[in-house]
Amino acid sequence: MGTARTKGTVWAWLVVIGCIGFYSIPTGVIGNTSGIFVAPVMDQFGWTQTDTTMYRTIQPLVAAVCAPIAGKLMERYNPRWILAAVSATFGLASWASAWATELWQWNLYGVVFGVTSAFFMYLAAPVLINAWFKKGAGMAVSITAAVLSILAAVASPIGQELINQFGWQTARVALSLFTTVLSVALTVAFVRKSPSAMGLMPFGANEMDASDSKLAAASEADEGATVAQAIKSPGLYLLILVACIFVMCAAFFQQIPAFCSHGALGASAGAMAVSIIMVGGVVFKLVLGALNDKIGVKCTGIIAASCGAIGILLAYIAGENVALFYAGMVVFGGGYAGLTVIAPMLARAAFGSLNYSQIYSWVSTGIFIATAISFLVYGTIYDTTGSFDLCFILVIALYVLAVVLVPITLALSRKSWKRSGR
């Protein structure tokens, strides 16, 4: 028993490295640096920005369709080889896009990006961590998310310098090959489906604390809602709504530079704000992960959403006060970080571990759809009103709604399957 527990602990953290391989590296190095390639591609081919970035709209829509299928495949087959194939496919498709000279080729890349991201972007890491961690899952998820942010912060200037020195195609090739080799290698080396498949015990087995017990975040492997119970529960749809709120609000940070440029704060304040949010996001991801493991996801979710609302409110009322605006951006980092930490932990606490991959695939679908429409919503508001005021009000209202919905979601979700004796 002791050996199984010790080896399980070691393998649990090795699986986290595997998650960094298939999730943090491709999303951070390729997904989050897509913006630096827009201008040079537009300049070379004479395309509009809308045409050039259309593949990023296609990607989440395709991913939304594929996410439920991905959840079923992850549960049925060995995720080690599925995710290795996904990593290789995405990396090689990104590499091939360096020679894309027609819009249809970029849009086809968006389709491939969408199919593969249905597996690696929001679904696979929480599923594997849910299987391997009975305690400390929040910290494990937050580590993969924090590494993603750090990689994005490093890869963006490196990629820009490669573009400046060698052109966008060479930069694209270099980043893609780096991503492909490292992600596939780490995935094959460290991803394993579950401790039970290896005759091991998950991390934290028989060491659950009081908060874990209260929320059943560390329940036995066979405890949780069936897919049918989840689908019938209003809690599932509230869970999806909460996840959509976090992604919609997190996406607003990309409007901050334009808000500053068009207002009294100026473009330099907007650029600094993005850096503050990125750094704050890394810190808050780790803080929220630790809080989840200590006090449970209900309180942690309320804290994250409250930080988002307070931070955006401070930025909104700051006017020309740069210090107050920056303070708002720091606090907003808590809401921004909630996207990658709160949603998977809330799903686990709400519906248990039994069918986590299939249930969370529904949440992933909602996240991808919200991602696709977020830019349209904010862009339409600004184009219609000529101001970002309603955008700020919308984000604050959504975060306040999340504060209310998190405890309701937990209560309704757990009632739907606990009542039936599971």
C-alpha positions in Angstrom: 0.0 0.0 0.0 2.8 2.4 1.0 4.8 1.7 -2.2 1.7 2.2 -4.4 1.0 5.5 -2.6 4.6 6.7 -3.0 4.9 5.8 -6.6 1.5 7.3 -7.2 2.6 10.6 -5.8 5.7 10.6 -8.0 3.7 9.7 -11.1 1.0 12.3 -10.3 3.5 15.1 -10.6 5.1 13.5 -13.6 1.7 13.6 -15.2 1.6 17.3 -14.5 4.8 17.7 -16.5 3.0 15.7 -19.3 0.1 18.2 -19.1 2.6 21.1 -19.5 3.8 19.2 -22.6 0.5 18.9 -24.5 -1.3 21.9 -23.0 1.0 24.7 -21.7 3.6 24.5 -24.4 1.4 24.6 -27.5 -1.1 27.0 -26.1 1.6 29.3 -24.7 4.1 29.2 -27.5 1.8 28.9 -30.6 -1.7 29.9 -29.5 -0.8 33.0 -27.4 1.7 34.3 -29.9 -0.6 34.3 -32.9 -1.0 38.1 -32.7 2.7 38.8 -33.7 2.1 37.1 -37.1 -0.9 39.2 -38.1 0.8 42.3 -39.3 3.6 40.7 -41.3 1.2 38.2 -43.0 -1.2 41.1 -43.8 1.7 43.2 -45.3 3.0 40.3 -47.4 -0.3 39.3 -48.9 -2.3 42.5 -48.7 -5.2 40.9 -46.7 -7.5 42.7 -44.3 -7.1 42.0 -40.6 -10.5 40.4 -40.5 -9.5 37.9 -43.3 -6.1 37.3 -41.7 -7.5 36.5 -38.3 -10.6 34.6 -39.5 -8.9 31.3 -38.6 -9.0 32.3 -34.9 -12.8 32.6 -35.1 -13.1 29.3 -36.9 -10.9 27.5 -34.3 -13.1 27.8 -31.2 -16.3 27.1 -33.2 -14.8 23.8 -34.5 -13.5 23.0 -31.1 -16.9 23.5 -29.6 -18.4 20.9 -31.9 -15.5 18.4 -31.3 -15.2 18.8 -27.5 -18.0 16.2 -26.6 -16.3 13.7 -29.0 -13.0 14.4 -27.4 -14.4 13.7 -23.9 -15.7 10.3 -25.0 -12.4 9.4 -26.7 -10.4 10.5 -23.7 -12.4 8.2 -21.5 -12.5 5.2 -23.8 -8.9 5.1 -25.1 -5.4 5.8 -23.8 -4.9 9.6 -23.5 -1.1 9.1 -23.8 -1.3 8.2 -27.4 -4.3 10.4 -28.3 -2.6 13.5 -26.9 0.8 12.6 -28.5 -1.0 12.4 -31.9 -2.9 15.6 -31.2 0.3 17.4 -30.2 2.1 16.2 -33.4 -0.8 17.1 -35.6 -1.2 20.6 -34.2 2.6 21.3 -34.2 3.0 20.1 -37.8 0.0 22.0 -38.9 1.5 25.1 -37.4 4.7 24.4 -39.1 3.0 23.9 -42.5 1.2 27.3 -42.0 4.6 28.9 -42.6 4.0 28.2 -46.3 0.3 29.2 -46.3 -0.1 31.7 -49.1 -3.9 31.6 -49.6 -6.6 32.5 -47.1 -8.3 29.0 -47.4 -5.0 27.5 -46.2 -5.1 29.6 -43.1 -8.7 28.8 -42.6 -8.0 25.1 -43.0 -5.3 25.5 -40.3 -8.0 27.0 -38.1 -10.1 23.8 -38.6 -7.1 21.6 -37.6 -6.4 23.9 -34.7 -10.0 23.6 -33.6 -10.1 19.8 -33.8 -6.9 19.4 -31.8 -7.6 22.2 -29.3 -10.8 20.4 -28.4 -8.5 17.9 -26.7 -5.6 19.8 -25.4 -6.8 23.4 -24.6 -9.3 23.0 -21.8 -10.2 19.4 -21.5 -7.3 17.0 -21.2 -5.3 18.5 -18.3 -8.2 18.8 -15.9 -9.3 15.3 -16.8 -5.9 13.8 -16.1 -5.3 15.9 -13.0 -8.7 14.9 -11.7 -7.7 11.2 -12.0 -4.3 11.5 -10.5 -5.0 14.0 -7.6 -7.4 13.3 -4.8 -5.8 16.2 -2.9 -4.0 19.3 -4.3 -5.7 19.2 -7.7 -6.3 22.9 -7.6 -2.5 23.6 -7.3 -1.7 21.1 -10.0 -4.2 22.7 -12.5 -2.9 26.2 -11.5 0.7 25.2 -12.2 0.0 24.1 -15.7 -1.9 27.4 -16.3 0.9 29.5 -14.7 3.5 27.8 -16.9 1.4 28.6 -19.9 1.4 32.3 -19.1 5.1 32.3 -18.4 5.8 30.6 -21.7 3.6 33.1 -23.6 5.3 36.0 -22.0 8.7 34.6 -23.0 7.8 33.3 -26.5 6.2 36.5 -27.7 9.3 38.7 -27.6 11.5 35.8 -28.8 9.1 35.2 -31.7 9.0 39.0 -32.5 12.7 39.2 -32.6 12.9 36.1 -34.9 10.4 37.9 -37.2 12.5 41.1 -37.2 15.7 39.2 -38.0 14.6 36.4 -40.3 11.0 37.0 -41.3 7.7 35.6 -40.1 8.0 32.3 -42.0 11.3 31.4 -40.3 9.9 32.4 -36.9 6.8 30.3 -37.5 8.9 27.3 -38.4 11.2 27.7 -35.4 8.4 28.1 -32.8 6.4 25.2 -34.4 9.3 22.7 -34.5 10.2 23.6 -30.9 6.6 23.1 -29.8 6.1 19.8 -31.7 9.3 18.1 -30.5 9.0 19.1 -26.8 5.2 18.6 -26.5 5.2 15.1 -28.1 8.3 14.1 -26.1 6.8 15.2 -22.7 3.4 13.7 -23.5 4.8 10.3 -24.5 7.2 10.2 -21.5 4.8 11.3 -18.7 1.1 11.1 -19.6 -0.6 8.1 -18.1 -4.4 7.5 -18.0 -4.9 6.8 -14.3 -3.2 5.5 -11.2 -5.6 2.5 -11.1 -4.4 1.5 -14.6 -0.9 1.3 -13.2 -1.8 -0.3 -9.9 -1.0 2.9 -8.0 -2.8 5.2 -5.7 -3.5 8.9 -6.6 -1.8 11.8 -4.8 -3.4 12.5 -1.5 -5.2 9.2 -1.2 -6.5 8.8 2.4 -5.2 12.3 3.3 -8.3 14.3 2.5 -8.8 17.4 4.7 -12.2 18.8 5.9 -12.7 21.2 3.0 -12.1 18.4 0.5 -14.6 16.2 2.3 -17.3 18.9 2.4 -17.2 19.5 -1.3 -16.4 16.0 -2.3 -13.4 17.3 -4.3 -11.5 14.4 -3.1 -14.1 11.7 -3.4 -13.5 8.1 -4.3 -12.7 7.4 -7.9 -16.1 5.8 -8.5 -18.1 8.6 -6.9 -20.0 11.2 -9.0 -22.9 11.8 -11.3 -23.6 9.8 -14.3 -23.7 11.6 -17.6 -27.5 11.3 -17.7 -27.9 12.7 -14.2 -25.6 15.7 -15.1 -27.5 16.4 -18.3 -30.8 16.5 -16.3 -29.4 18.8 -13.7 -29.8 22.5 -14.0 -26.5 22.7 -12.2 -24.7 21.6 -15.3 -26.0 24.5 -17.3 -25.2 26.9 -14.5 -21.7 25.5 -14.5 -21.4 26.1 -18.2 -22.7 29.6 -17.7 -20.2 30.3 -14.9 -17.3 29.0 -17.2 -18.6 31.2 -20.0 -18.7 34.2 -17.7 -15.1 33.7 -16.7 -13.9 33.4 -20.3 -16.0 36.3 -21.6 -14.6 38.5 -18.8 -11.1 37.3 -19.2 -11.2 38.1 -22.9 -12.0 41.7 -22.1 -8.3 42.3 -21.2 -7.5 42.3 -24.9 -9.7 45.5 -25.2 -7.8 47.3 -22.5 -5.0 48.7 -24.9 -7.7 50.1 -27.2 -9.6 51.6 -24.3 -6.4 53.3 -23.0 -5.4 54.5 -26.5 -8.8 56.1 -27.1 -8.9 57.7 -23.6 -7.0 59.9 -21.2 -4.6 57.2 -20.0 -2.8 56.7 -23.3 -1.3 53.8 -25.3 1.6 53.3 -22.9 -0.7 52.7 -20.0 -2.6 50.1 -22.1 0.6 48.2 -22.9 1.7 48.3 -19.2 -1.8 47.1 -18.2 -1.4 44.0 -20.3 1.9 43.2 -18.7 0.4 43.7 -15.2 -2.5 41.4 -16.0 -0.1 38.7 -17.4 2.1 38.8 -14.4 -0.8 39.1 -12.0 -2.5 36.2 -13.7 0.5 33.9 -13.1 0.5 34.8 -9.4 -3.2 34.6 -9.0 -3.4 31.2 -10.7 -1.1 29.8 -8.1 -2.9 31.6 -5.3 -6.4 30.4 -6.4 -5.1 26.8 -6.8 -3.8 26.9 -3.2 -7.0 28.4 -1.9 -9.1 25.8 -3.7 -7.2 23.1 -1.9 -7.5 24.8 1.4 -11.0 26.3 1.6 -12.8 24.7 -1.4 -13.9 25.9 -4.8 -17.1 27.7 -3.5 -15.2 30.3 -1.6 -12.3 30.4 -4.1 -14.7 31.0 -7.0 -16.4 33.8 -5.1 -13.0 35.4 -4.4 -11.9 35.1 -8.0 -15.1 36.6 -9.4 -15.1 39.4 -6.8 -11.5 40.3 -7.7 -12.6 40.5 -11.3 -15.5 42.8 -10.6 -13.6 45.1 -8.2 -10.6 45.3 -10.5 -12.6 46.3 -13.5 -14.6 48.8 -11.4 -11.4 50.4 -10.2 -10.1 50.7 -13.8 -13.5 52.1 -14.9 -13.6 54.9 -12.4 -9.9 55.6 -12.5 -10.2 58.4 -15.2 -6.7 59.9 -15.5 -5.5 58.3 -12.3 -2.9 55.9 -13.7 -2.0 54.5 -10.2 -5.7 53.6 -9.5 -6.0 52.1 -13.0 -2.9 49.9 -12.5 -4.3 48.8 -9.1 -7.5 47.8 -10.8 -5.5 45.7 -13.3 -3.7 43.9 -10.5 -6.9 43.0 -8.8 -8.5 42.0 -12.1 -5.7 39.4 -12.4 -7.7 37.3 -9.9 -10.7 37.2 -12.2 -8.6 36.6 -15.2 -6.9 33.7 -13.5 -10.2 32.2 -12.6 -10.8 31.0 -16.1 -8.3 28.2 -16.0 -8.6 27.3 -12.3 -12.2 27.8 -11.2 -14.1 26.0 -14.0 -12.4 22.6 -13.8 -12.4 22.6 -10.0 -16.0 23.7 -9.9 -16.9 20.8 -12.2 -15.1 18.3 -10.0 -16.8 19.6 -6.8 -20.2 19.7 -8.5 -20.4 16.3 -10.3 -17.6 14.2 -8.8 -15.0 12.1 -10.6 -17.0 9.2 -12.1 -17.7 10.7 -15.6 -15.6 13.8 -15.3 -14.2 13.8 -18.9 -17.6 13.5 -20.6 -19.2 16.1 -18.2 -16.4 18.6 -18.5 -16.4 18.3 -22.3 -19.8 20.0 -22.1 -18.2 22.8 -20.2 -15.4 23.0 -22.7 -17.9 23.4 -25.5 -19.4 26.4 -23.7 -15.9 27.9 -23.2 -15.1 27.7 -26.8 -18.4 29.2 -27.9 -17.9 32.1 -25.4 -14.4 32.6 -26.8 -15.7 32.9 -30.3 -18.4 35.4 -29.5 -16.5 37.5 -26.9 -14.7 39.7 -29.5 -17.9 40.1 -31.5 -19.8 41.3 -28.4 -17.2 43.9 -27.3 -16.5 45.0 -30.8 -20.2 45.5 -31.5 -20.7 47.5 -28.3 -17.8 49.8 -29.1 -18.8 50.2 -32.8 -22.4 51.0 -31.8 -21.8 53.3 -28.9 -18.4 54.7 -29.7 -17.4 54.0 -26.1 -16.2 51.1 -23.9 -18.4 52.2 -21.0 -21.0 49.5 -21.6 -18.3 46.9 -22.0 -17.0 47.7 -18.5 -20.5 47.6 -17.0 -21.2 44.3 -18.7 -18.0 42.7 -17.4 -18.7 44.0 -13.8 -22.3 42.7 -14.0 -21.1 39.3 -15.3 -18.6 38.9 -12.5 -21.2 39.8 -9.9 -23.5 37.2 -11.4 -20.7 34.6 -11.1 -20.4 35.4 -7.4 -24.1 34.6 -7.0 -24.0 31.5 -9.3 -21.0 29.6 -7.9 -22.7 28.4 -4.6 -26.0 27.8 -6.4 -24.3 25.7 -9.0 -22.7 23.6 -6.4 -25.8 23.1 -4.4 -28.0 22.1 -7.4 -25.4 19.9 -9.0 -24.6 17.8 -6.0 -28.3 17.5 -5.1 -29.0 16.0 -8.6 -26.9 12.9 -7.9 -26.4 12.7 -4.1 -30.1 12.4 -3.7 -30.2 9.2 -5.8 -27.8 7.6 -3.5 -24.6 7.7 -5.6 
